[in-house]
Amino acid sequence: MTSSRNPVVSALLQEVQLPDSDRVICEHRGTGRPAEILGLFTGEDELPAASIAQATGLSKAVTTRHLARLVAEGRLIVTAPPASRNRA
């Protein structure tokens, strides 16, 4: 499925994971990135944005955008001080 066919359905499926897989249904839209980023965190880990960017192969700007969305959705909590260069 592509986003050009039905953006509403694509949006609904953007986080739906395929059974027995770490892939998501709408992976071609880049929507698997939030799940990939969340998968980097285990337990009580804290990761700098730069480490997340390096692990995912994304630019710092794209990583920051994904992190900001995850924080806004309540799926991540920012732990770095506001002035920290590690803060997304």
C-alpha positions as CSV (number, residue, x, y, z in Angstrom):
1,M,0.0,0.0,0.0
2,T,1.3,3.5,-0.7
3,S,0.2,6.7,0.9
4,S,-0.9,8.0,-2.5
5,R,-3.7,5.4,-2.6
6,N,-5.3,6.1,0.7
7,P,-3.7,8.4,3.1
8,V,-6.2,7.7,5.9
9,V,-5.7,4.0,5.8
10,S,-1.9,4.5,5.6
11,A,-2.0,6.7,8.6
12,L,-4.0,4.2,10.6
13,L,-1.6,1.4,9.7
14,Q,1.6,3.3,10.2
15,E,2.4,1.7,13.5
16,V,0.8,-1.7,12.9
17,Q,3.5,-4.3,13.2
18,L,3.5,-7.5,11.0
19,P,3.0,-10.7,13.0
20,D,6.3,-12.4,14.0
21,S,8.3,-9.5,12.6
22,D,9.9,-6.3,13.5
23,R,8.6,-4.6,10.3
24,V,5.5,-2.4,10.1
25,I,2.9,-2.5,7.4
26,C,3.6,1.0,5.9
27,E,7.3,0.9,6.0
28,H,7.8,2.7,2.7
29,R,6.5,5.9,4.2
30,G,9.2,5.9,6.8
31,T,6.7,5.2,9.5
32,G,8.6,2.4,11.0
33,R,11.1,4.9,12.3
34,P,9.2,5.7,15.6
35,A,9.0,1.9,16.4
36,E,12.7,1.6,15.5
37,I,13.6,4.4,17.7
38,L,11.5,3.1,20.6
39,G,13.2,-0.3,20.1
40,L,16.5,1.2,21.0
41,F,15.4,1.9,24.6
42,T,15.5,-1.1,27.0
43,G,14.4,-0.7,30.6
44,E,15.5,2.6,32.0
45,D,17.9,3.6,29.3
46,E,18.7,7.2,28.4
47,L,20.1,7.8,25.0
48,P,21.4,11.1,23.5
49,A,19.7,12.1,20.2
50,A,23.1,11.8,18.4
51,S,23.4,8.2,19.5
52,I,19.9,7.5,18.2
53,A,20.7,9.2,14.9
54,Q,23.8,7.1,14.5
55,A,22.0,3.8,15.4
56,T,19.2,4.5,12.9
57,G,21.3,6.1,10.2
58,L,19.1,9.2,10.2
59,S,20.3,12.7,10.2
60,K,20.2,14.6,13.5
61,A,17.4,16.8,12.2
62,V,15.2,13.9,11.2
63,T,15.9,12.1,14.5
64,T,15.0,15.3,16.4
65,R,11.7,15.5,14.5
66,H,10.8,11.9,15.3
67,L,11.8,12.3,19.0
68,A,9.8,15.5,19.3
69,R,6.7,13.6,18.0
70,L,7.3,10.7,20.3
71,V,7.6,13.1,23.3
72,A,4.4,15.0,22.2
73,E,2.6,11.6,22.0
74,G,3.8,10.7,25.5
75,R,5.8,7.7,24.3
76,L,9.1,9.1,25.4
77,I,10.2,11.4,28.3
78,V,12.9,14.0,27.9
79,T,15.6,13.6,30.6
80,A,18.3,16.0,29.3
81,P,18.4,19.5,30.8
82,P,16.9,22.1,28.4
83,A,20.3,23.6,27.5
84,S,21.9,20.2,26.9
85,R,23.2,19.5,23.4
86,N,22.0,15.9,23.8
87,R,18.4,17.1,24.1
88,A,16.3,16.6,20.9
